Amino acid sequence: MVLVERWYELRFRHDEVVSHLEWQLHKLHGLSLSDFDILDRLRLREPGSCHMRQLVSHHVSESAVSRAVARLQERGFVERSLHPDDRRRVYVELTDAGRERHAEASATHLAVLAEHLG
């Protein structure tokens, strides 16, 4: 039973951190946690080198990523472009505004993680 109790405690702490991250990122920066995750992944990539499928993870569907990228593009934080030879492949990259918003939100992200995990 100890393992089961530890499992529930881990799940509770995870949910608590995710909930606090969602709330703070939205309140202070107008971003969802998914939006922040996409900006964070793009920050680590060379401009023009990340296609949409590389943003999909095991816990976020392709359609959810597509909607998030569309929201971020509407707000001027990312740009999408088509591959010149394969028009089915869509590349995504950060804009200057996206880099700035990510930098601001990163401080909040780290503060929440430190509060809960540090």
C-alpha positions as CSV (number, residue, x, y, z in Angstrom):
1,M,0.0,0.0,0.0
2,V,2.9,2.4,0.5
3,L,3.6,2.4,-3.2
4,V,0.0,3.2,-4.0
5,E,0.0,6.0,-1.4
6,R,3.2,7.4,-2.9
7,W,1.7,7.2,-6.4
8,Y,-1.4,9.2,-5.3
9,E,0.8,11.8,-3.6
10,L,2.9,12.1,-6.8
11,R,-0.2,12.6,-8.9
12,F,-1.6,15.1,-6.4
13,R,1.6,17.2,-6.4
14,H,1.8,17.0,-10.2
15,D,-1.8,18.2,-10.6
16,E,-1.2,21.0,-8.0
17,V,1.9,22.3,-9.9
18,V,0.2,22.1,-13.3
19,S,-2.8,24.0,-11.9
20,H,-0.7,26.7,-10.4
21,L,1.4,27.0,-13.6
22,E,-1.8,27.3,-15.7
23,W,-3.2,30.0,-13.4
24,Q,-0.1,32.1,-13.1
25,L,0.9,31.9,-16.8
26,H,-2.6,32.9,-17.8
27,K,-3.0,35.7,-15.2
28,L,0.4,37.3,-15.8
29,H,1.2,36.5,-19.4
30,G,-2.0,35.5,-21.2
31,L,-0.6,32.1,-22.0
32,S,-1.8,28.6,-21.3
33,L,0.7,26.0,-20.2
34,S,0.5,24.4,-23.6
35,D,1.3,27.8,-25.2
36,F,4.3,28.2,-22.9
37,D,5.5,24.7,-23.7
38,I,5.4,25.4,-27.4
39,L,7.3,28.7,-27.0
40,D,9.8,26.9,-24.8
41,R,10.4,24.1,-27.4
42,L,10.8,26.6,-30.2
43,R,13.3,28.6,-28.2
44,L,15.6,25.7,-28.3
45,R,15.4,25.2,-32.1
46,E,17.2,26.9,-34.9
47,P,14.9,29.3,-36.8
48,G,13.0,27.5,-39.5
49,S,14.1,24.0,-38.3
50,C,11.0,22.9,-36.4
51,H,8.0,21.4,-38.1
52,M,4.6,21.0,-36.5
53,R,5.0,17.3,-35.8
54,Q,8.1,17.9,-33.7
55,L,6.0,20.0,-31.3
56,V,3.6,17.1,-30.6
57,S,4.3,15.2,-27.4
58,H,2.9,12.0,-25.8
59,H,0.4,14.0,-23.8
60,V,-0.7,16.6,-26.4
61,S,-2.4,15.7,-29.6
62,E,-1.5,17.0,-33.0
63,S,-4.8,18.9,-33.2
64,A,-4.2,20.6,-29.8
65,V,-0.8,21.7,-31.0
66,S,-2.2,23.0,-34.2
67,R,-4.8,25.1,-32.3
68,A,-2.2,26.4,-29.9
69,V,0.2,27.4,-32.8
70,A,-2.7,29.1,-34.5
71,R,-3.4,31.1,-31.3
72,L,0.2,32.0,-30.9
73,Q,0.5,33.0,-34.6
74,E,-2.6,35.2,-34.2
75,R,-0.9,37.0,-31.3
76,G,2.3,37.5,-33.3
77,F,4.4,35.1,-31.2
78,V,5.2,32.5,-33.9
79,E,5.3,32.4,-37.7
80,R,4.4,29.4,-39.8
81,S,5.9,28.7,-43.2
82,L,5.6,25.8,-45.8
83,H,8.6,23.7,-46.8
84,P,9.6,24.8,-50.3
85,D,9.6,21.2,-51.7
86,D,7.0,19.5,-49.5
87,R,4.0,21.8,-49.0
88,R,2.5,19.3,-46.5
89,R,5.3,20.1,-44.1
90,V,4.7,23.2,-42.0
91,Y,7.6,24.9,-40.1
92,V,7.1,27.0,-37.0
93,E,9.5,29.6,-35.5
94,L,9.4,32.2,-32.8
95,T,9.1,35.9,-33.6
96,D,10.8,38.6,-31.6
97,A,7.6,39.1,-29.7
98,G,7.4,35.4,-29.0
99,R,11.0,35.4,-27.6
100,E,10.1,38.4,-25.4
101,R,6.9,36.8,-24.1
102,H,8.7,33.5,-23.5
103,A,11.5,35.3,-21.5
104,E,8.9,37.1,-19.3
105,A,6.8,33.9,-18.8
106,S,10.0,31.9,-18.0
107,A,10.6,33.8,-14.8
108,T,7.0,33.0,-13.7
109,H,7.4,29.3,-14.8
110,L,10.6,29.0,-12.7
111,A,9.2,30.8,-9.7
112,V,6.2,28.4,-9.6
113,L,8.4,25.4,-10.0
114,A,10.7,26.6,-7.2
115,E,7.8,27.3,-4.9
116,H,6.4,23.7,-5.4
117,L,9.5,21.7,-6.0
118,G,12.5,23.7,-4.7
